[in-house]
Amino acid sequence: MAEVNTGDGGGGHGKHEKKRAKKSSTRIDMTPMVDLAFLLLTFFVLTSTFNKAKTMEINFPAKDINNKPMKVNNALTFIVTREGKDDKEDAIFYYYGEFYAPNNKDAKPVTTLTRTDFSKDGLRKILLDKNKPTVDALNKLEERYKRKEIADTTYKRLAIAEKGKREALTVLVKADDKAVYKNVIDVIDELNVCNVGKYAIVDMGQAELDILNTVKKK
């Protein structure tokens, strides 16, 4: 609040003295303004939403104490690497099903690596084709949700269950020492776009690395 102080030193008390205007001094109380500033600051701090750290959820397989290879149903494996002169060209190879090294005990044909890329007819098309049953089921759930036949929480629960079914596609992502971190993240982004619910980043075996190096030399 403001206060105005007036004094009696204006003069003009004498009979022949000229009367002078009185001087006034103003003092402004800043306490209410400071209180208001702190109230506004407190309000904005309590009502604002802080930025959340952007993270990506990645599933890692549990360690097998018996060191026995685990059979994965309906598995698709992608190997991220680089090739060409000075290893400057991005490359992705994949194979479907279990991996069979040369001279394996089951006498199975040696696994063949197929080359692909990030084009629309490459990695994404492969994922959509292999994951078609899950994608179709999720599309039907989305239609039911849009028609308001199921609630939001029910839709999310059923979608998670659909992606986690035993027969749903499982993707394993592997990379050698020449792979670029960005390319691995790009592969995972494609998995999320194609509604792949089961995927993990795993280490590459020596037999896989040997076949990869052989294919890259061709």
C-alpha positions in Angstrom: 0.0 0.0 0.0 1.1 3.5 -0.6 1.4 6.2 2.1 1.7 9.9 1.6 3.5 11.8 4.2 2.9 15.6 4.5 5.0 17.9 6.6 4.5 21.3 8.0 7.6 22.8 6.4 5.6 24.6 3.7 6.4 28.1 5.0 4.1 31.0 4.9 3.7 31.3 8.7 5.0 34.9 8.8 2.8 37.8 8.0 4.8 38.9 5.0 6.3 35.6 4.0 5.2 34.0 0.7 3.2 30.9 1.1 5.0 27.8 -0.4 3.4 24.6 -1.6 3.8 21.7 0.8 6.1 18.9 -0.3 4.8 15.3 0.1 6.8 12.0 0.1 5.4 8.7 -1.2 6.3 5.2 0.2 5.1 2.1 -1.7 4.6 -1.1 0.3 5.8 -4.0 -2.0 4.7 -6.7 0.3 1.4 -7.5 -1.5 3.2 -7.7 -4.9 5.8 -10.1 -3.5 3.1 -12.3 -2.0 1.3 -12.3 -5.3 4.5 -13.2 -7.2 5.2 -16.2 -4.9 1.6 -17.4 -5.2 1.7 -17.3 -9.0 5.1 -19.1 -9.0 3.8 -21.8 -6.7 0.7 -22.2 -8.8 2.6 -22.7 -12.1 5.1 -25.1 -10.4 2.3 -27.3 -9.0 0.2 -27.3 -12.2 2.9 -27.6 -14.8 3.8 -31.0 -16.4 7.5 -31.8 -16.4 9.0 -33.4 -19.5 9.3 -37.1 -19.1 12.5 -38.9 -20.3 12.0 -40.5 -23.6 12.9 -44.2 -23.3 12.5 -47.3 -25.3 11.4 -50.5 -23.7 13.6 -53.4 -24.8 13.1 -57.0 -23.7 16.3 -59.0 -23.0 16.1 -62.7 -22.6 16.8 -64.3 -19.3 20.2 -66.1 -19.0 20.1 -69.8 -19.5 22.1 -71.3 -16.7 22.3 -74.6 -18.6 23.7 -72.9 -21.7 21.3 -74.8 -23.9 20.0 -73.1 -27.0 16.4 -72.1 -26.5 13.9 -73.0 -29.3 11.8 -70.0 -30.3 8.4 -70.6 -32.0 7.8 -68.5 -35.1 11.1 -66.6 -34.9 12.6 -64.1 -37.3 16.2 -63.0 -36.8 17.7 -59.8 -38.1 21.4 -59.1 -38.2 22.5 -55.5 -38.4 25.9 -54.8 -39.8 27.9 -52.6 -42.3 29.7 -53.6 -45.4 31.4 -52.2 -48.5 34.5 -50.1 -48.7 35.6 -49.1 -45.2 32.3 -50.5 -43.9 30.3 -47.4 -44.8 27.2 -49.1 -46.2 24.4 -50.1 -43.9 23.2 -53.7 -44.3 20.6 -55.9 -42.8 20.4 -59.7 -43.1 17.7 -62.0 -41.8 16.6 -65.6 -41.6 13.4 -67.3 -40.4 13.3 -70.1 -37.9 16.1 -71.8 -36.1 19.8 -71.3 -37.1 21.7 -74.3 -38.4 25.4 -74.1 -38.6 27.5 -76.2 -41.1 27.8 -79.8 -40.1 25.2 -79.5 -37.4 24.2 -82.6 -35.5 20.7 -82.7 -36.9 22.0 -82.8 -40.4 19.8 -79.8 -41.3 20.6 -77.5 -44.3 22.8 -74.6 -43.4 20.9 -71.4 -42.7 20.9 -68.9 -45.5 21.0 -65.2 -44.8 18.9 -62.9 -47.0 19.7 -59.3 -47.5 17.1 -56.5 -47.0 17.0 -52.8 -46.2 14.9 -50.0 -44.7 12.8 -49.4 -47.8 9.0 -49.9 -47.9 9.5 -53.2 -49.7 12.2 -54.3 -47.4 12.2 -54.7 -43.6 8.7 -53.4 -43.0 7.1 -55.6 -45.7 8.8 -58.6 -44.2 7.5 -57.8 -40.8 4.0 -57.2 -41.9 3.8 -60.4 -43.9 5.2 -62.5 -41.1 3.1 -60.8 -38.4 -0.1 -60.6 -40.5 -2.3 -62.7 -38.1 -1.5 -60.4 -35.2 -1.9 -57.2 -37.3 -5.3 -58.4 -38.5 -6.5 -59.2 -35.0 -5.4 -55.8 -33.7 -7.2 -54.1 -36.6 -10.4 -55.9 -35.6 -9.9 -54.8 -32.0 -9.4 -51.3 -33.1 -12.7 -51.3 -35.1 -14.5 -52.6 -32.0 -12.9 -49.8 -29.9 -13.9 -47.2 -32.5 -17.5 -48.5 -32.4 -17.3 -48.2 -28.6 -18.0 -51.8 -28.1 -15.1 -52.1 -25.7 -13.6 -49.7 -23.2 -10.1 -48.1 -23.6 -8.6 -50.3 -20.8 -10.1 -53.4 -22.3 -8.8 -52.6 -25.7 -5.3 -52.1 -24.4 -5.4 -55.3 -22.4 -6.6 -57.3 -25.3 -4.0 -55.8 -27.6 -1.2 -56.7 -25.3 -2.5 -60.2 -24.9 -2.8 -60.6 -28.7 0.8 -59.5 -29.2 2.0 -61.9 -26.5 0.4 -65.1 -27.8 2.6 -68.1 -28.2 2.0 -68.2 -32.0 2.7 -64.5 -32.5 5.9 -63.5 -34.3 9.1 -63.3 -32.2 11.9 -61.2 -33.5 15.5 -61.4 -32.5 17.8 -58.5 -33.3 21.6 -59.1 -33.5 24.5 -56.9 -34.5 28.2 -57.4 -35.1 31.0 -55.0 -34.1 30.6 -53.0 -37.2 26.9 -52.1 -36.8 25.8 -48.6 -36.0 23.7 -48.0 -33.0 21.2 -45.9 -34.9 20.4 -48.8 -37.3 19.6 -51.1 -34.4 17.2 -48.4 -33.0 15.7 -48.0 -36.5 15.0 -51.8 -36.6 13.2 -51.6 -33.2 11.2 -48.7 -34.4 10.0 -50.8 -37.3 9.0 -53.6 -34.9 6.8 -51.2 -33.0 5.3 -49.8 -36.2 4.4 -53.4 -37.3 2.9 -54.3 -33.9 5.5 -56.9 -33.0 5.1 -57.5 -29.3 7.8 -60.0 -28.7 11.3 -59.0 -29.6 14.7 -58.9 -27.9 18.3 -57.9 -28.6 20.6 -60.9 -28.2 24.3 -61.7 -28.9 25.4 -63.2 -32.2 27.0 -66.7 -32.2 30.3 -67.4 -33.8 28.7 -69.6 -36.4 26.3 -66.8 -37.4 29.2 -64.4 -37.6 31.2 -66.7 -39.9 28.3 -67.1 -42.3 27.7 -63.3 -42.2 31.3 -62.6 -43.1 31.1 -65.1 -46.0 27.9 -63.5 -47.4 29.3 -60.0 -47.1 32.4 -61.0 -49.2 30.2 -62.0 -52.1 
